[in-house]
């Protein structure tokens, strides 16, 4: 029967053929029953390690048989006694692979189950080697050897337990082969132990599988003797620092000092002294220590060798090494230009001496003291190197001062004054001033003093605004910052009477009602016999007459009455031994022949003085006690025709001076516009009288000059078209006062062609050594002339000298060279008595050399030697 028949009933017969014959056998029935099925499974792990305590339980599942019989097989062989439906793998199996199957018999049929493979792996065992002693920083190799177990893809966990610090664990997987090695570098002694090992699925945690790596820990440190790990030294210092090595962990170390990592020959001691001769720079020193087979290198000690190159200082904001500052003003700041780093201390010096407290990198130059000083600084670096800088020369100059002055603050109008600006400090100076309320004027000058020449026509104030010296230092003003020069007017000393056309009182038609007396006590009025409402006999006022420089004047025609003044007793007009009279007069018509007019008359037929105009000629006279009888002791009279003929349309200044104290030849003087006329007679020493009347202008009524008059006094003297602008009377013959009035009248009325007052000193005896008395003062000698030295001397631009004279006279001042040549005229003109005449000498155009300032007067000669130096 073939195998592989499916379950079922099969009938087999045999047909036999013999020839053509055949025969069928009986039938045989074959019944094929279904085979039983069986599966087995394991409860528990089928992967076991040797030494396991119990194996897995194999159980079966049978179908297709109601009464099966069982036979367990191991590796195809029946297991004795294993005939139950389950089987427990016995313990103690050795390492290997075990295949379990189950044969189930059901009747004549049997079936074999699937197989269950139980694998018993060898239990791993491991050893650890490599424990040794190493030097600090060294390493050791640990070897883990798998002495049993599967050496394919096994894993290891081990621990490192140091003597100090926390332990660590390390796991290594997928190890192939029986050994595993690792390098370790512990810093302290450390024990390494196997925690677990897994091989072939078997894990063991062995105990006491460990080894120890002992670290021999040599420690060395280097430092500077005295402390610290860095030191700075100057390259030239002789005192050198010493380095010290400190070793632990070794009792017999050997030393090798190194500089910048290179061994220093012979430096094998525990200390090392830095040698001289090192160039400036930074060096790293260390020491290498060996002890047995171990070695250690110390930390680095930093040694900085310093040196200082050129030290340069300067003043902030300038490259100049010579600087000038103003006293008590902000000084510059010194600072170190180089070196820019490495300096740890500063000490500033002045003229070689240290400045207390000046230890910063900058220093503000003080300016409280004047003078020239040299500043330096000494710098010190970290290594103790010291070096001085270059020197800065500083000059502190005095704050300049300026003083303003002039010799006279009250001067004749129209005259020049010299204003002096005197300086201190160095020049040239920048001077700023102003005149009155004008704009500021700035000049640069090397002249000291600087002289400003200015013509005074009104009250003038000169004000100093500022001054700067040669260094631009702003200065201060010493004394008053301004001076005021006033042109003087009519003097009031000894002033007893004055009339001016500028102050006349008129009616609505311009005819004179009064000619006010602006000094003295006399009452004044036109002739009282004139009807107050009538203009017939009244002179007329011209308030602004251009020919008299815009001033007023009173005009008389042939019928006008004079202005008469009733003199009060004690007014100062009467009597006395001295008189000075000024009159500004202008005839306006050419019809003057045989006309006669009183210009001024004071007194009566017994005593007085007068100025007349007769047939256009000027007469003047004085007389005293002409009608007295035997009691007269001082009877005298002077009457003089000047021979001077006035011209129409011309202005005149008449000056009449009487000085009873002077010598007889000097008692009476009279001038017309600078021409002096000497009297023909000799006046007496006094004019003692009182109750005089004063008559100004108009015609003369019943007036006589003296007993010897050649003119018939009974005639009336008429003078057409005459103007009188000013009448001034003083009870003194003082020359200074006369000079001042002369000056004022010249300027006021525009007498530009007149020089100084022509009437000089009326000396007592006609000599030149005595001045005239003033209102009875005792006589005192006066020096004829004085000339101050020339200053400055030597001179470069301008110089001055001062001249005073004892009597008024004409003076010429010249510059004379030693070769006798006249180089320049400084001044030519009249100098009044007592006047302080400033002579301004411009030497800027003169060659350098020696000169004489020569002064030639009418009564003296003076000279001063001076030097011009450019």
Buried (B, 14 or more C-beta within 10 A) or exposed (E): EEEEEEEEEEEEEEEEEEEEEEEEEEEEEEEBBEBBBBBBBBEBEBBBBBBBEEBBEBBBEBEBBEEBEBBBBBEEEEBEEBBEBBBBBEEEBEBEEBEBBBBBBBEEBBBEBEBBEBBBBBBBBBBBEBBEBBBBBBEBEBEBBBEBBBBEEBBBBBBBBBEEEEEEEEEBEEBEEBEBEBEBEBEEBBBBBBBBBBBBBBBBEBEEBBBBBBBBBBEBBBBBEEEEBEBBBBBBBEEEBEBBBEBEBBEEBEBBBBBEEEEBEEBBEBBBEBEEEBEBEEBEBBBBBBBEEBBBBBBBBBBBBBBBEEBEBBBEEEEEBEBBBBBBEEBBEBBBEBBEEBBEBBBBBBEEEEBEEBEEBBBEBBBEEBEEBBBBBBBBBBBBBBBBBBBBEBBBBBBBBBBBBBBBEEBBBBBEBBBBBBBBBBBBBBBBBBBEEEEEEEBEBEBBBBBBEBEBEEEBEBBBBBBBBBBEBEBEBBEEBEBBBBBBEBBEEBBBBBBBBBEBEBEEEBBBBBBEBBBBBBEBBBBEEBEEEEBEBBBBBBEEBEBBBEBBBBBBBBEBBBBBBBBBEEBBBBBBBBBBBBBBBBBBBEEBEEBBBBBBBBBBBBBBBBBBBBEBBBBBBBBBBBEEEEEEEBBBBBBBBBEBEBEBEEBBBBBBBBBBBBBEEBBBBBBBBBEBBEBEBEBBBBBBBEEBBBBBBBBBBEBBBBEEBEBEBEEEBBBBBBBBBBBBBBBBBBBBBBBBBBBBBBBBBBBEEBEBBBBBBBBBEEEBBBBBBBBEEEEEEBEBBEBBEBBBBBBBBBBBBBBBBBBBBBBEBBBBBEEEEEBBEBBEEBBBBBBEBBBBBBBEEBEEBEBBBBBBBBBBEBBBEBBBEE
